[in-house]
Amino acid sequence: MEIVKILWIFVFFLFSFCLIFIWSKMYVILKRIEALTDLVRKNHAIDNEFLQLPDIDQQKKGGD
């Protein structure tokens, strides 16, 4: 009977370890997705800012 208790404790700790490992991997993936999303937003903002800039070549041609 003592062996069964030890086995259950071992299985419990093994299961807990697996859950912690899976959670940590999910957390790392979530943080990478958040960082990637932030980079995409910044890229979109820079792209919009670039599109709003006046075209210097067109201004030079129009002024000549």
VMD Tcl script that builds the backbone (N, CA, C; Angstrom):
set m [mol new atoms 192]
animate dup $m
set s [atomselect $m all]
$s set {name element resname resid chain x y z} {
  {N N MET 1 A 0.818 -1.195 0.000}
  {CA C MET 1 A 0.000 0.000 0.000}
  {C C MET 1 A 0.857 1.252 0.000}
  {N N GLU 2 A 1.982 1.174 0.650}
  {CA C GLU 2 A 2.910 2.313 0.691}
  {C C GLU 2 A 3.465 2.617 -0.704}
  {N N ILE 3 A 3.666 1.582 -1.485}
  {CA C ILE 3 A 4.177 1.757 -2.850}
  {C C ILE 3 A 3.156 2.502 -3.708}
  {N N VAL 4 A 1.886 2.229 -3.496}
  {CA C VAL 4 A 0.822 2.910 -4.260}
  {C C VAL 4 A 0.812 4.397 -3.913}
  {N N LYS 5 A 0.978 4.739 -2.638}
  {CA C LYS 5 A 1.026 6.147 -2.228}
  {C C LYS 5 A 2.216 6.846 -2.876}
  {N N ILE 6 A 3.351 6.205 -2.843}
  {CA C ILE 6 A 4.552 6.793 -3.453}
  {C C ILE 6 A 4.357 6.969 -4.946}
  {N N LEU 7 A 3.745 6.000 -5.573}
  {CA C LEU 7 A 3.473 6.095 -7.010}
  {C C LEU 7 A 2.532 7.251 -7.318}
  {N N TRP 8 A 1.479 7.431 -6.519}
  {CA C TRP 8 A 0.539 8.530 -6.733}
  {C C TRP 8 A 1.224 9.881 -6.531}
  {N N ILE 9 A 2.066 9.979 -5.540}
  {CA C ILE 9 A 2.811 11.224 -5.308}
  {C C ILE 9 A 3.731 11.504 -6.488}
  {N N PHE 10 A 4.396 10.484 -6.969}
  {CA C PHE 10 A 5.282 10.648 -8.127}
  {C C PHE 10 A 4.494 11.109 -9.358}
  {N N VAL 11 A 3.349 10.477 -9.596}
  {CA C VAL 11 A 2.513 10.847 -10.744}
  {C C VAL 11 A 2.008 12.281 -10.585}
  {N N PHE 12 A 1.622 12.661 -9.392}
  {CA C PHE 12 A 1.145 14.021 -9.138}
  {C C PHE 12 A 2.233 15.050 -9.443}
  {N N PHE 13 A 3.451 14.814 -8.961}
  {CA C PHE 13 A 4.538 15.756 -9.222}
  {C C PHE 13 A 4.918 15.773 -10.697}
  {N N LEU 14 A 4.868 14.635 -11.333}
  {CA C LEU 14 A 5.157 14.596 -12.762}
  {C C LEU 14 A 4.107 15.371 -13.549}
  {N N PHE 15 A 2.843 15.190 -13.211}
  {CA C PHE 15 A 1.757 15.920 -13.855}
  {C C PHE 15 A 1.889 17.421 -13.603}
  {N N SER 16 A 2.217 17.804 -12.369}
  {CA C SER 16 A 2.405 19.219 -12.039}
  {C C SER 16 A 3.556 19.814 -12.836}
  {N N PHE 17 A 4.626 19.070 -12.940}
  {CA C PHE 17 A 5.780 19.535 -13.712}
  {C C PHE 17 A 5.391 19.742 -15.181}
  {N N CYS 18 A 4.635 18.822 -15.737}
  {CA C CYS 18 A 4.196 18.956 -17.130}
  {C C CYS 18 A 3.307 20.179 -17.310}
  {N N LEU 19 A 2.405 20.416 -16.383}
  {CA C LEU 19 A 1.540 21.598 -16.478}
  {C C LEU 19 A 2.347 22.889 -16.409}
  {N N ILE 20 A 3.306 22.949 -15.505}
  {CA C ILE 20 A 4.155 24.141 -15.391}
  {C C ILE 20 A 4.960 24.332 -16.669}
  {N N PHE 21 A 5.481 23.262 -17.223}
  {CA C PHE 21 A 6.262 23.353 -18.453}
  {C C PHE 21 A 5.396 23.865 -19.608}
  {N N ILE 22 A 4.198 23.308 -19.744}
  {CA C ILE 22 A 3.302 23.733 -20.821}
  {C C ILE 22 A 2.898 25.190 -20.628}
  {N N TRP 23 A 2.604 25.597 -19.406}
  {CA C TRP 23 A 2.233 26.984 -19.136}
  {C C TRP 23 A 3.367 27.931 -19.480}
  {N N SER 24 A 4.593 27.555 -19.132}
  {CA C SER 24 A 5.726 28.430 -19.419}
  {C C SER 24 A 5.940 28.577 -20.923}
  {N N LYS 25 A 5.748 27.497 -21.672}
  {CA C LYS 25 A 5.884 27.585 -23.129}
  {C C LYS 25 A 4.788 28.464 -23.721}
  {N N MET 26 A 3.570 28.324 -23.222}
  {CA C MET 26 A 2.478 29.164 -23.707}
  {C C MET 26 A 2.734 30.631 -23.377}
  {N N TYR 27 A 3.302 30.898 -22.207}
  {CA C TYR 27 A 3.608 32.267 -21.797}
  {C C TYR 27 A 4.671 32.881 -22.715}
  {N N VAL 28 A 5.694 32.114 -23.032}
  {CA C VAL 28 A 6.742 32.605 -23.929}
  {C C VAL 28 A 6.166 32.893 -25.314}
  {N N ILE 29 A 5.338 32.008 -25.817}
  {CA C ILE 29 A 4.722 32.213 -27.131}
  {C C ILE 29 A 3.821 33.441 -27.108}
  {N N LEU 30 A 3.057 33.631 -26.033}
  {CA C LEU 30 A 2.194 34.801 -25.905}
  {C C LEU 30 A 3.003 36.088 -25.913}
  {N N LYS 31 A 4.106 36.121 -25.197}
  {CA C LYS 31 A 4.944 37.325 -25.163}
  {C C LYS 31 A 5.557 37.606 -26.534}
  {N N ARG 32 A 5.939 36.566 -27.251}
  {CA C ARG 32 A 6.484 36.773 -28.597}
  {C C ARG 32 A 5.419 37.303 -29.544}
  {N N ILE 33 A 4.201 36.805 -29.422}
  {CA C ILE 33 A 3.103 37.296 -30.256}
  {C C ILE 33 A 2.806 38.753 -29.924}
  {N N GLU 34 A 2.818 39.110 -28.641}
  {CA C GLU 34 A 2.589 40.499 -28.257}
  {C C GLU 34 A 3.683 41.404 -28.808}
  {N N ALA 35 A 4.936 40.965 -28.758}
  {CA C ALA 35 A 6.037 41.764 -29.296}
  {C C ALA 35 A 5.895 41.916 -30.810}
  {N N LEU 36 A 5.521 40.846 -31.485}
  {CA C LEU 36 A 5.338 40.903 -32.930}
  {C C LEU 36 A 4.175 41.818 -33.294}
  {N N THR 37 A 3.101 41.761 -32.544}
  {CA C THR 37 A 1.956 42.635 -32.786}
  {C C THR 37 A 2.345 44.093 -32.590}
  {N N ASP 38 A 3.137 44.364 -31.567}
  {CA C ASP 38 A 3.604 45.726 -31.328}
  {C C ASP 38 A 4.472 46.219 -32.488}
  {N N LEU 39 A 5.342 45.355 -32.997}
  {CA C LEU 39 A 6.177 45.739 -34.142}
  {C C LEU 39 A 5.342 46.009 -35.389}
  {N N VAL 40 A 4.316 45.208 -35.611}
  {CA C VAL 40 A 3.446 45.413 -36.771}
  {C C VAL 40 A 2.697 46.739 -36.640}
  {N N ARG 41 A 2.220 47.054 -35.443}
  {CA C ARG 41 A 1.539 48.339 -35.223}
  {C C ARG 41 A 2.477 49.512 -35.470}
  {N N LYS 42 A 3.707 49.424 -34.967}
  {CA C LYS 42 A 4.676 50.497 -35.184}
  {C C LYS 42 A 5.002 50.639 -36.666}
  {N N ASN 43 A 5.138 49.510 -37.348}
  {CA C ASN 43 A 5.414 49.533 -38.777}
  {C C ASN 43 A 4.263 50.193 -39.530}
  {N N HIS 44 A 3.043 49.873 -39.157}
  {CA C HIS 44 A 1.867 50.463 -39.798}
  {C C HIS 44 A 1.822 51.968 -39.541}
  {N N ALA 45 A 2.151 52.392 -38.323}
  {CA C ALA 45 A 2.153 53.822 -37.996}
  {C C ALA 45 A 3.230 54.556 -38.795}
  {N N ILE 46 A 4.406 53.958 -38.915}
  {CA C ILE 46 A 5.484 54.586 -39.693}
  {C C ILE 46 A 5.103 54.651 -41.165}
  {N N ASP 47 A 4.464 53.591 -41.664}
  {CA C ASP 47 A 4.030 53.574 -43.057}
  {C C ASP 47 A 2.996 54.670 -43.311}
  {N N ASN 48 A 2.047 54.814 -42.401}
  {CA C ASN 48 A 1.051 55.880 -42.547}
  {C C ASN 48 A 1.688 57.257 -42.487}
  {N N GLU 49 A 2.664 57.417 -41.608}
  {CA C GLU 49 A 3.356 58.699 -41.508}
  {C C GLU 49 A 4.133 58.992 -42.789}
  {N N PHE 50 A 4.752 57.970 -43.354}
  {CA C PHE 50 A 5.501 58.144 -44.590}
  {C C PHE 50 A 4.576 58.521 -45.744}
  {N N LEU 51 A 3.401 57.922 -45.803}
  {CA C LEU 51 A 2.462 58.226 -46.876}
  {C C LEU 51 A 1.890 59.632 -46.755}
  {N N GLN 52 A 1.892 60.206 -45.572}
  {CA C GLN 52 A 1.363 61.547 -45.376}
  {C C GLN 52 A 2.394 62.631 -45.676}
  {N N LEU 53 A 3.658 62.269 -45.833}
  {CA C LEU 53 A 4.687 63.262 -46.130}
  {C C LEU 53 A 4.478 63.813 -47.536}
  {N N PRO 54 A 4.727 65.112 -47.713}
  {CA C PRO 54 A 4.608 65.665 -49.066}
  {C C PRO 54 A 5.735 65.136 -49.953}
  {N N ASP 55 A 5.458 64.956 -51.209}
  {CA C ASP 55 A 6.448 64.454 -52.147}
  {C C ASP 55 A 7.364 65.602 -52.568}
  {N N ILE 56 A 8.617 65.550 -52.161}
  {CA C ILE 56 A 9.567 66.633 -52.420}
  {C C ILE 56 A 9.862 66.749 -53.906}
  {N N ASP 57 A 9.960 65.624 -54.608}
  {CA C ASP 57 A 10.225 65.671 -56.050}
  {C C ASP 57 A 9.105 66.385 -56.789}
  {N N GLN 58 A 7.870 66.127 -56.416}
  {CA C GLN 58 A 6.738 66.776 -57.071}
  {C C GLN 58 A 6.726 68.278 -56.789}
  {N N GLN 59 A 7.148 68.674 -55.592}
  {CA C GLN 59 A 7.195 70.089 -55.250}
  {C C GLN 59 A 8.284 70.796 -56.052}
  {N N LYS 60 A 9.425 70.122 -56.263}
  {CA C LYS 60 A 10.514 70.738 -57.044}
  {C C LYS 60 A 10.093 70.889 -58.495}
  {N N LYS 61 A 9.421 69.885 -59.051}
  {CA C LYS 61 A 8.988 69.966 -60.455}
  {C C LYS 61 A 7.919 71.051 -60.616}
  {N N GLY 62 A 7.053 71.177 -59.672}
  {CA C GLY 62 A 5.977 72.167 -59.755}
  {C C GLY 62 A 6.511 73.578 -59.570}
  {N N GLY 63 A 7.561 73.763 -58.812}
  {CA C GLY 63 A 8.124 75.077 -58.564}
  {C C GLY 63 A 8.993 75.587 -59.679}
  {N N ASP 64 A 9.499 74.683 -60.552}
  {CA C ASP 64 A 10.402 75.117 -61.620}
  {C C ASP 64 A 9.697 75.674 -62.798}
}
mol reanalyze $m
mol bondsrecalc $m
mol representation Tube
mol addrep $m
